[in-house]
Amino acid sequence: MEFAGRLVAFLVGFGFLSGAIGFIFMPGMMEPDFSVIPTQVDGLGTLRADLGGAFAGLAIFAFAGMRRAQAHWLLVPLTFVGLYLLIRLGHLAVDGVTPNGIRSTVVEAVLLVLLYGAHRVLSRAQRS
């Protein structure tokens, strides 16, 4: 079970790392999937720094949390993804439901469940 928790944390971290690399090195390719379009060169900097940096930070904490006796680090991406989901639900309620909004909500909910499960499994393993 511990291996499964580490694997889930690694896969989630790898997904975050992929997003970071995409936003930092190829922000134009990320625009359609995230429905963001920079209107000036400064906007590319925002995509790279803010979104790329957020994904990179989430990846670092997911990778840190998969190490033996370090499950507490998974609380960082767990908290952020939980906040993303909560705010996304508010967005859907206020701005209306769209297919992309539903897709993002499902992705965030799945990530939340995966991170929560990995944290529980790895926390239990380090107490044993």
Buried (B, 14 or more C-beta within 10 A) or exposed (E): EBEEBBEBBBBBBEBBBEBBBBBBEEBEEBBEEBEBEBEEEEBBEBBBEEBBEBBBBBBBBBBBBBEEEBBBBBBBBBEBBBEBBEEBBEBBEEEEEEEEBEEBBEBBBEBBEBBBBBBBBBBEBEEE
